[in-house]
Amino acid sequence: MLDETTNGVFTIAATPFLPDGALDFDSIDRMIDAYVEKGANGLTILGMMGEAGKLSAAESVSVVRRVTSRCTVPVIVGVSAAGFSAMTALSNEAMDAGAMGVMVAPPMGLRTDAQIISYFHNTADALGSIPFVLQDFPLATGVQISASVALKIVEDCPTCVMLKHEDWPGLEKITELRKASDAGSRRISILCGNGGMYLLEEMLRGADGAMTGFGYPEMMRQVLTAFLAGDIERARDIFDAYMPMIRYEAQPGMGLAIRKYSLAQQGVIAHPTLRKPGAGLSALARAEIDVLAARQRQRLSELGL
């Protein structure tokens, strides 16, 4: 079960589609195996990278069941929804299928601290005993959650056991949360996203690991392994080798298309299809990614990876 001690690498999984937009279950199987082989301690499915908003309720359940039936590591399921009825229904399906917990992002339109706190009070009530991750991604949701508001939610809602940290800039928020827990506030797990762009600094600030969908998920495992061994310089060297691709992925509106293209090029999924509406990549963009991938392989080879 998801709890405050959860740590490591939770890879945010894509949702593979066939060229006609139908779910690609064979690629789901292959992707799960690849993520685990590349060092994931767990998977997070049906998040924003998973194009959850483009799936029907029945499709979401079918993806959850397929992943949990095959996966050998814990699974967290994104259940964000416009209403609590849909959220509760998918959460119950996920837990019945063997998920370890769920993830909830605040809906657009929450503006005041009181509104945000009230929303997560209602979330905790709707989910009952199900442990949940608070997804803090203001660049996508438009909802600004201060450290003090996050601490209030953690204080009031015992089933909130993890922060999926994607504020940008947000390193000071991690420091503030950890100072509060050192002073006696309940300490929860913090796993960080943003494509891994600030992973090393986040770990140095007190994060417990990564939860992101960078197109080369082994990066998180390699960096964390070096970091946890105390070899910060090697962690920096590994991170630097991937940084050009991380930077390229960070282009607003293109990140998922780039990630899916990278995963398809590696043979992790069969097709780089995004469900409509979704941006595709030009031939020039694909060529740029191929150059970055080749240079990345060379740098990693020089590091013995």
Wavefront OBJ file of the C-alpha trace (Angstrom):
o trace
v 0.000 0.000 0.000
v 1.186 3.513 -0.807
v 2.497 5.316 2.281
v 4.738 8.130 3.490
v 7.908 6.040 3.072
v 7.468 5.281 -0.639
v 10.603 6.189 -2.571
v 12.656 5.459 -5.672
v 11.671 5.694 -9.325
v 8.016 5.609 -10.323
v 7.956 5.908 -14.091
v 5.007 7.787 -15.527
v 3.708 5.455 -18.224
v 2.503 6.484 -21.639
v -0.695 4.992 -23.022
v 0.180 3.320 -26.336
v -2.229 3.608 -29.250
v -2.446 1.983 -32.659
v -2.288 4.319 -35.673
v -6.100 4.459 -35.742
v -6.204 5.610 -32.097
v -7.305 2.314 -30.567
v -5.564 1.068 -27.425
v -2.463 -0.987 -28.210
v -2.473 -3.703 -25.561
v 0.551 -5.529 -26.997
v 2.577 -2.341 -26.608
v 1.228 -1.895 -23.071
v 2.679 -5.301 -22.191
v 6.019 -4.562 -23.835
v 6.188 -1.104 -22.256
v 5.552 -2.441 -18.748
v 8.331 -5.006 -19.131
v 10.714 -2.357 -20.482
v 10.024 0.132 -17.691
v 10.689 -2.510 -15.037
v 13.810 -3.719 -16.838
v 15.067 -0.125 -16.976
v 14.873 0.174 -13.194
v 11.410 1.382 -12.222
v 10.439 0.682 -8.606
v 6.842 1.373 -9.594
v 4.653 2.739 -12.380
v 2.160 5.587 -12.468
v -0.526 5.225 -15.121
v -3.358 7.391 -16.454
v -1.603 10.625 -15.609
v -1.382 13.603 -17.937
v 1.319 11.836 -19.943
v -1.008 8.844 -20.165
v -3.585 10.947 -22.047
v -6.120 9.961 -19.406
v -8.521 12.707 -20.434
v -8.817 11.135 -23.905
v -9.934 7.723 -22.596
v -13.462 6.599 -21.890
v -14.255 5.293 -18.406
v -14.320 1.737 -19.758
v -10.961 2.200 -21.500
v -9.413 3.569 -18.317
v -10.518 0.495 -16.389
v -9.217 -1.813 -19.123
v -5.796 -0.123 -19.009
v -5.680 -0.379 -15.209
v -6.535 -4.075 -15.299
v -4.032 -4.833 -18.045
v -1.187 -3.044 -16.277
v -1.857 -4.391 -12.782
v -2.280 -7.946 -14.066
v 1.156 -7.890 -15.699
v 3.225 -5.491 -13.617
v 5.674 -6.896 -11.052
v 6.150 -3.548 -9.287
v 3.581 -1.326 -7.494
v 1.166 0.741 -9.580
v -0.317 4.178 -8.838
v -3.343 5.216 -10.895
v -4.226 8.776 -11.866
v -7.897 9.323 -11.048
v -8.319 13.072 -11.490
v -11.821 13.856 -12.728
v -14.291 16.693 -12.990
v -16.480 15.138 -10.315
v -15.972 12.977 -7.248
v -18.303 10.235 -8.477
v -16.064 9.418 -11.456
v -12.958 9.749 -9.274
v -14.319 7.350 -6.676
v -15.471 4.811 -9.267
v -12.067 4.620 -10.968
v -10.252 4.602 -7.604
v -12.280 1.638 -6.416
v -11.664 -0.202 -9.686
v -7.946 0.512 -9.407
v -7.630 -0.712 -5.844
v -9.718 -3.809 -6.595
v -7.332 -4.543 -9.471
v -4.316 -4.350 -7.149
v -3.091 -0.754 -7.367
v -1.132 0.601 -4.378
v -2.834 4.013 -4.420
v -4.156 6.817 -6.603
v -3.068 10.284 -7.730
v -5.248 13.406 -7.782
v -4.570 16.791 -9.374
v -6.663 19.817 -8.399
v -9.109 20.982 -11.084
v -8.602 24.252 -12.900
v -10.522 27.088 -11.312
v -9.313 26.761 -7.734
v -7.870 30.142 -6.846
v -7.783 30.664 -3.089
v -6.000 28.685 -0.423
v -9.357 27.916 1.186
v -10.723 26.486 -2.075
v -7.687 24.246 -2.532
v -7.798 22.945 1.041
v -11.538 22.331 0.818
v -11.113 20.431 -2.442
v -8.616 18.011 -0.936
v -10.750 17.599 2.204
v -13.524 16.499 -0.157
v -11.097 14.281 -2.067
v -10.045 12.500 1.110
v -13.692 12.042 2.107
v -14.593 10.669 -1.341
v -11.680 8.223 -1.409
v -12.173 6.964 2.137
v -9.253 4.780 3.190
v -7.521 4.865 -0.218
v -4.079 6.530 0.033
v -3.496 9.268 -2.488
v -0.813 11.381 -4.118
v -1.344 15.141 -4.319
v -0.211 16.145 -7.816
v 1.201 19.658 -7.700
v 1.638 20.720 -11.328
v 0.604 24.384 -11.618
v 1.965 24.764 -15.156
v -0.759 22.349 -16.306
v -3.556 22.927 -13.783
v -3.160 26.648 -13.153
v -3.556 25.943 -9.425
v -0.841 27.378 -7.186
v -0.352 25.316 -4.027
v 1.974 26.995 -1.563
v 4.076 24.994 0.872
v 1.847 26.153 3.739
v -1.275 24.929 1.936
v 0.358 21.586 1.164
v 1.299 21.242 4.828
v -2.290 22.016 5.870
v -3.636 19.335 3.520
v -1.119 16.834 4.889
v -2.091 17.765 8.452
v -5.824 17.445 7.821
v -5.835 14.423 5.493
v -3.965 11.364 6.802
v -4.551 9.495 3.530
v -2.530 12.105 1.621
v 0.829 10.343 1.784
v 2.793 11.673 -1.190
v 3.417 14.909 -3.063
v 4.030 14.583 -6.807
v 6.162 17.722 -7.024
v 6.121 19.519 -10.370
v 6.126 23.152 -9.382
v 8.515 25.201 -11.497
v 10.496 26.796 -9.978
v 9.925 24.633 -6.941
v 13.190 23.724 -5.255
v 12.515 26.138 -2.395
v 9.151 24.437 -1.811
v 10.912 21.096 -1.232
v 13.260 22.752 1.243
v 10.370 24.397 3.072
v 8.429 21.133 3.313
v 11.427 19.249 4.627
v 12.212 21.942 7.195
v 8.621 21.670 8.409
v 8.842 17.897 8.786
v 12.168 18.236 10.586
v 10.357 20.571 12.988
v 7.606 18.034 13.681
v 5.105 18.158 10.825
v 4.089 14.823 9.322
v 6.689 13.824 6.743
v 5.296 12.536 3.461
v 7.010 11.127 0.410
v 8.040 13.594 -2.297
v 8.607 12.273 -5.807
v 9.450 14.800 -8.513
v 8.453 15.262 -12.131
v 9.089 17.969 -14.736
v 10.700 15.454 -17.053
v 13.586 14.994 -14.634
v 14.877 18.474 -15.485
v 15.846 19.250 -11.888
v 16.203 15.701 -10.583
v 19.626 15.961 -8.985
v 18.905 19.276 -7.270
v 15.551 17.908 -6.083
v 17.253 14.911 -4.498
v 19.783 17.197 -2.820
v 16.878 19.256 -1.430
v 15.291 16.185 0.183
v 13.081 14.510 -2.427
v 12.613 10.749 -2.156
v 12.861 10.004 -5.850
v 11.407 10.631 -9.270
v 7.958 10.276 -10.800
v 8.211 11.372 -14.399
v 7.940 10.079 -17.939
v 11.187 11.114 -19.605
v 11.608 9.141 -22.823
v 14.686 7.353 -21.450
v 13.391 6.189 -18.052
v 16.653 4.479 -17.158
v 18.075 7.975 -16.566
v 16.211 8.262 -13.273
v 17.472 4.899 -12.033
v 21.067 5.606 -13.068
v 21.118 9.049 -11.426
v 19.447 7.818 -8.241
v 21.767 4.819 -7.978
v 24.835 7.066 -8.130
v 23.248 9.610 -5.782
v 22.309 7.006 -3.165
v 25.830 5.560 -3.353
v 27.146 9.007 -2.442
v 28.837 9.507 -5.817
v 27.406 12.922 -6.620
v 29.924 13.658 -9.361
v 28.976 10.491 -11.246
v 25.315 11.366 -10.782
v 26.073 14.760 -12.342
v 27.963 13.168 -15.242
v 25.077 10.818 -15.995
v 22.540 13.615 -15.758
v 24.632 15.809 -18.041
v 24.671 13.070 -20.699
v 20.865 13.129 -20.874
v 20.400 16.876 -20.435
v 20.182 17.834 -24.139
v 17.286 15.405 -24.621
v 15.619 16.520 -21.386
v 15.874 20.105 -22.623
v 14.415 19.211 -26.014
v 11.524 17.336 -24.403
v 10.675 20.374 -22.287
v 9.222 22.291 -25.237
v 5.659 23.258 -24.297
v 3.049 21.302 -26.218
v 5.571 18.899 -27.760
v 6.864 16.899 -24.811
v 4.527 13.921 -25.093
v 4.972 13.603 -28.852
v 8.759 13.644 -28.354
v 8.587 11.058 -25.580
v 6.390 8.720 -27.599
v 8.675 9.053 -30.604
v 11.690 8.193 -28.423
v 9.909 5.195 -26.912
v 8.922 3.949 -30.370
v 12.481 4.371 -31.666
v 13.707 2.255 -28.755
v 11.138 -0.442 -29.511
v 9.310 0.093 -26.224
v 6.024 0.857 -28.020
v 5.060 0.042 -31.592
v 3.703 3.427 -32.640
v 4.251 7.040 -31.475
v 0.532 7.786 -31.910
v -1.109 10.490 -29.818
v -4.878 10.429 -29.593
v -6.532 13.437 -31.154
v -6.324 16.215 -30.327
v -2.570 15.933 -30.124
v 0.381 17.482 -31.875
v 2.532 15.401 -34.190
v 6.191 15.859 -35.042
v 7.566 17.201 -38.303
v 10.263 15.327 -40.195
v 12.720 18.012 -39.095
v 11.831 17.540 -35.409
v 12.240 13.768 -35.722
v 15.650 14.266 -37.284
v 16.674 16.571 -34.437
v 15.643 13.947 -31.881
v 17.624 11.278 -33.728
v 20.773 13.414 -33.583
v 20.312 14.020 -29.857
v 19.747 10.298 -29.259
v 22.929 9.369 -31.110
v 25.008 11.891 -29.171
v 23.403 10.672 -25.934
v 24.398 7.073 -26.700
v 27.987 8.226 -27.271
v 28.168 10.098 -23.970
v 26.692 7.164 -22.060
v 29.145 4.774 -23.696
v 31.982 6.956 -22.473
v 30.528 6.617 -18.954
v 30.368 2.837 -19.266
v 26.563 2.779 -19.495
l 1 2 3 4 5 6 7 8 9 10 11 12 13 14 15 16 17 18 19 20 21 22 23 24 25 26 27 28 29 30 31 32 33 34 35 36 37 38 39 40 41 42 43 44 45 46 47 48 49 50 51 52 53 54 55 56 57 58 59 60 61 62 63 64 65 66 67 68 69 70 71 72 73 74 75 76 77 78 79 80 81 82 83 84 85 86 87 88 89 90 91 92 93 94 95 96 97 98 99 100 101 102 103 104 105 106 107 108 109 110 111 112 113 114 115 116 117 118 119 120 121 122 123 124 125 126 127 128 129 130 131 132 133 134 135 136 137 138 139 140 141 142 143 144 145 146 147 148 149 150 151 152 153 154 155 156 157 158 159 160 161 162 163 164 165 166 167 168 169 170 171 172 173 174 175 176 177 178 179 180 181 182 183 184 185 186 187 188 189 190 191 192 193 194 195 196 197 198 199 200 201 202 203 204 205 206 207 208 209 210 211 212 213 214 215 216 217 218 219 220 221 222 223 224 225 226 227 228 229 230 231 232 233 234 235 236 237 238 239 240 241 242 243 244 245 246 247 248 249 250 251 252 253 254 255 256 257 258 259 260 261 262 263 264 265 266 267 268 269 270 271 272 273 274 275 276 277 278 279 280 281 282 283 284 285 286 287 288 289 290 291 292 293 294 295 296 297 298 299 300 301 302 303 304 305
